[in-house]
Amino acid sequence: MKRSKFTEEQIAFALKQAETGTKVEEVCRKMGITQATLYTWIKKWRTWSQ
């Protein structure tokens, strides 16, 4: 698996922003990622947290 250029803390920050109501577009712009990447992180996070 390809290693992410983002730390776990950065990913957690992005997920927290999306979870607290910040628009997906804004989170992605701040992080320099695509919406697809953010949604992939959300999907993985849900799997890990269960």
C-alpha positions in Angstrom: 0.0 0.0 0.0 1.3 3.5 -0.9 2.2 5.5 2.2 0.3 8.7 2.7 2.1 12.1 2.6 -0.3 13.2 5.4 0.2 12.3 9.0 -2.5 10.7 11.1 -2.9 14.0 12.9 -3.5 15.8 9.6 -6.0 13.2 8.5 -7.8 13.4 11.9 -7.9 17.1 11.6 -9.6 16.9 8.2 -12.1 14.4 9.4 -12.9 16.4 12.4 -13.5 19.5 10.3 -15.8 17.6 8.0 -17.6 16.1 10.9 -18.3 19.4 12.6 -20.0 20.9 9.6 -17.2 22.5 7.5 -18.0 22.2 3.9 -16.3 19.3 2.1 -15.0 21.7 -0.6 -13.4 23.9 2.1 -11.8 21.1 3.9 -10.3 19.8 0.7 -9.1 23.2 -0.4 -7.3 23.7 3.0 -5.7 20.3 2.9 -4.8 20.3 -0.8 -6.7 17.1 -1.5 -9.6 15.9 -3.7 -13.0 15.2 -2.5 -12.4 11.5 -3.4 -9.5 11.4 -1.0 -11.5 12.9 1.8 -14.3 10.4 1.3 -11.8 7.5 1.2 -10.4 8.7 4.5 -14.0 8.9 6.0 -14.7 5.4 4.8 -11.5 4.0 6.3 -12.0 5.9 9.5 -15.5 4.4 9.9 -14.1 0.9 9.4 -11.3 1.5 11.9 -13.6 3.0 14.6 -16.0 0.0 14.6 
